[in-house]
Amino acid sequence: MIQRIIFILIVALFITSCGGAAATQAPPATQAPAATEPAATEAPATEAPATEAPAGEPATSQSLEPLLPETQGPETSIPKPSPTQIAPTSTDTPLPTLELPTEVINPPAKSVWDGAPTYPGESTPGYAFRVTYDPELWALTMDQFGFPALGHRNIPGCVISVTSGRGLPANMTVDHDVLYTGNITFDVGKVSENGVLKFVTYTGGNGTIITGFQVTFEDQVDKCLADAVTVISTLTSVPVSQATPQP
């Protein structure tokens, strides 16, 4: 009986010792997750594509770089104005030759040209200008713009026409002078282009009327201007009712 009890105790101790061993071996079982830890540590490796996203950003910026010249292209492709566009070189275009009326036989010693003043706001209403000319030297006709004008019979291109103040191109300059004759005062404007005299204007009057004349020429400039001044210096004013009709 005692031996049986001792045997049972030994068996019980053996079982108990085996259970403790199993308990002590349990930690290896709990270490199984540790075996999976490499997978957890390898998770960043699976995140590598996500970490490549920043590396992809330069690629995106590089893909935009070729577009930059295109977006800036319209600004850089605008042609800059050339000097010829800013100050174009003017070329002289010859005006048509005036058609002068046939000279009459035994013309009068003097003829008159009456017309409306070109500065009506500074003139007395109801008055016209009058200049006197030699019909053997001048002919009353129409200029290229349809206005009355005097054409020189002996100097082609020498013309006296009416004018008023206007602007000039940048490549033209004006030298001013004053002409006094009797009770008439004229402001003389000598207009030159690149240093070459092109035409001369005479603006003035006698206090009753203020009007302007322009003298153009092609050659024999001095002779043309001298004959023109002889005509312009005869300026006077007459009532419109006494003015000679325009041709």
C-alpha positions in Angstrom: 0.0 0.0 0.0 2.8 2.4 0.9 4.6 1.4 -2.2 1.5 2.2 -4.3 1.3 5.6 -2.7 4.9 6.3 -3.4 4.5 5.2 -7.0 1.5 7.6 -7.4 3.6 10.4 -5.9 6.4 9.7 -8.3 4.1 9.6 -11.3 2.5 12.9 -10.1 5.9 14.5 -9.7 6.8 13.3 -13.2 3.7 14.7 -14.7 4.2 17.9 -12.8 7.8 18.1 -14.0 6.6 17.5 -17.6 4.0 20.2 -17.3 6.7 22.7 -16.0 8.9 21.8 -18.9 6.1 22.3 -21.2 5.5 25.6 -19.5 9.1 26.5 -19.8 9.0 25.6 -23.5 6.0 27.7 -24.1 8.1 30.8 -24.7 9.5 29.3 -27.9 5.9 29.0 -29.0 5.4 32.7 -28.1 8.5 33.4 -30.1 6.6 32.6 -33.2 5.7 36.2 -33.7 9.4 36.9 -33.5 9.8 34.6 -36.5 7.4 36.8 -38.3 9.2 39.9 -37.1 11.5 39.9 -40.2 8.3 40.3 -42.2 7.4 43.2 -40.1 10.9 44.7 -40.5 10.6 44.0 -44.2 7.5 46.1 -44.4 9.5 49.2 -45.2 10.8 47.3 -48.1 7.3 47.0 -49.3 7.0 50.8 -48.7 9.9 51.4 -51.0 7.7 52.3 -54.0 5.9 54.8 -51.7 9.3 56.3 -50.7 10.1 56.5 -54.4 7.3 59.0 -54.9 9.5 61.9 -53.8 12.1 60.6 -56.2 9.4 60.7 -58.8 8.8 64.4 -58.1 11.9 65.5 -59.8 10.8 63.4 -62.8 7.6 65.4 -62.7 9.4 68.7 -62.6 11.7 67.5 -65.4 8.6 66.7 -67.5 7.5 70.3 -66.9 10.8 71.8 -68.0 10.2 71.3 -71.7 6.9 73.1 -71.3 8.5 76.2 -69.8 10.1 77.4 -73.1 6.6 77.0 -74.8 4.9 79.0 -72.1 7.6 81.7 -72.4 7.8 81.4 -76.2 5.1 84.0 -77.1 7.0 86.6 -75.0 10.4 85.9 -76.4 9.1 85.4 -80.0 7.5 88.9 -80.3 9.7 90.7 -82.9 11.2 93.9 -81.6 10.5 96.9 -83.7 13.3 97.6 -86.1 14.6 101.1 -86.6 12.8 101.2 -89.9 9.5 100.6 -88.0 10.2 103.3 -85.5 11.5 106.0 -87.9 10.7 104.8 -91.5 12.8 106.2 -94.2 10.6 108.5 -96.3 10.9 108.4 -100.0 9.9 111.4 -102.1 6.9 110.6 -104.2 6.6 113.1 -107.1 3.2 114.8 -107.3 1.4 115.0 -110.6 2.3 118.0 -112.7 -0.3 120.8 -112.4 -2.4 121.4 -115.4 -2.0 125.1 -116.1 -4.6 127.0 -118.2 -3.4 128.2 -121.6 -2.0 131.7 -121.4 -4.3 134.3 -122.8 -3.2 136.6 -125.5 -2.5 140.1 -124.2 -3.2 139.3 -120.6 -3.8 142.0 -118.1 -0.8 143.4 -116.2 -2.1 142.0 -113.0 -4.6 139.4 -111.9 -6.0 138.7 -108.4 -6.6 135.5 -106.5 -9.3 135.8 -103.8 -10.0 133.1 -101.3 -11.3 132.2 -97.8 -8.7 132.7 -95.0 -7.4 129.4 -93.6 -7.7 130.6 -90.1 -11.3 131.8 -90.0 -11.4 131.7 -86.2 -8.7 134.4 -86.1 -10.1 136.4 -89.0 -12.9 138.9 -89.2 -16.0 137.2 -90.5 -17.2 138.3 -94.0 -13.7 139.0 -95.4 -11.6 137.1 -97.9 -7.9 137.4 -98.7 -6.6 138.7 -102.0 -3.2 138.5 -103.6 -2.1 140.0 -106.9 0.1 138.2 -109.4 1.5 138.5 -112.9 -0.5 136.2 -115.2 2.6 135.8 -117.5 4.4 134.2 -114.6 1.6 132.5 -112.7 -1.6 130.7 -113.5 -4.6 130.2 -111.2 -5.4 126.5 -111.2 -6.2 123.7 -108.8 -3.6 121.7 -106.8 -3.4 117.9 -106.5 -5.9 118.1 -103.6 -8.5 120.1 -105.3 -7.8 123.5 -103.7 -7.0 126.7 -105.7 -3.3 127.3 -106.2 -1.0 129.4 -108.3 1.4 127.5 -110.6 4.5 129.0 -112.0 4.6 129.0 -115.8 8.4 129.0 -116.2 9.5 126.9 -113.2 7.9 123.4 -113.1 6.9 122.3 -109.7 6.8 125.8 -108.2 3.4 126.2 -106.6 1.7 128.6 -104.2 -1.2 126.9 -102.3 -3.2 127.6 -99.2 -2.3 125.8 -95.9 -2.8 125.8 -92.2 -0.9 124.5 -89.2 -0.3 120.8 -89.0 2.1 118.3 -87.5 5.3 117.1 -89.2 7.1 113.7 -89.1 9.9 113.3 -86.6 12.6 113.5 -89.3 11.5 117.0 -90.4 12.6 120.2 -88.8 11.4 123.8 -89.1 13.4 127.0 -89.0 11.3 130.1 -88.3 11.8 133.6 -89.6 9.6 136.7 -89.9 8.7 138.6 -93.0 7.4 142.2 -92.7 5.8 143.9 -95.7 3.8 147.0 -95.4 1.1 146.4 -92.8 1.4 142.6 -93.1 3.4 140.3 -90.9 4.2 136.7 -91.9 5.7 133.9 -89.8 8.0 132.0 -92.3 8.6 128.3 -91.7 11.3 126.6 -93.6 10.7 122.9 -93.4 13.6 120.6 -94.1 13.9 116.8 -94.2 17.3 115.4 -93.3 18.8 118.8 -93.9 17.2 119.3 -97.3 14.7 122.2 -97.7 11.3 120.7 -98.8 8.9 123.6 -98.7 8.3 127.0 -97.0 5.1 128.3 -95.3 4.0 131.9 -94.9 1.4 132.4 -92.1 0.1 135.9 -91.3 -2.2 138.7 -92.3 -3.1 142.3 -91.8 -5.2 142.1 -88.7 -8.5 141.6 -90.6 -7.7 138.2 -92.0 -5.1 135.5 -91.0 -4.3 133.0 -93.6 -1.4 130.6 -94.6 0.4 129.9 -97.9 2.8 127.1 -98.7 5.4 127.3 -101.5 6.6 124.0 -102.9 9.3 123.5 -105.5 11.4 120.9 -107.3 14.4 123.0 -108.6 15.3 126.7 -109.0 14.4 127.1 -105.4 15.7 130.6 -104.9 14.0 131.9 -108.0 10.7 130.1 -107.1 10.7 131.6 -103.5 11.6 135.1 -104.8 8.7 135.1 -107.2 6.4 133.6 -104.6 7.2 136.2 -102.0 6.5 139.0 -104.6 2.9 137.5 -104.8 2.4 136.8 -101.1 3.6 140.3 -100.1 0.6 141.8 -101.9 -1.8 140.2 -99.4 -4.9 142.3 -98.5 -8.4 141.7 -97.4 -11.7 142.4 -99.3 -15.3 141.9 -98.4 -16.6 138.5 -99.5 -19.2 140.3 -101.6 -16.4 141.9 -103.7 -14.2 138.7 -103.9 -13.5 137.3 -107.4 -15.2 133.9 -107.8 -13.0 130.8 -107.5 -12.1 129.1 -110.8 
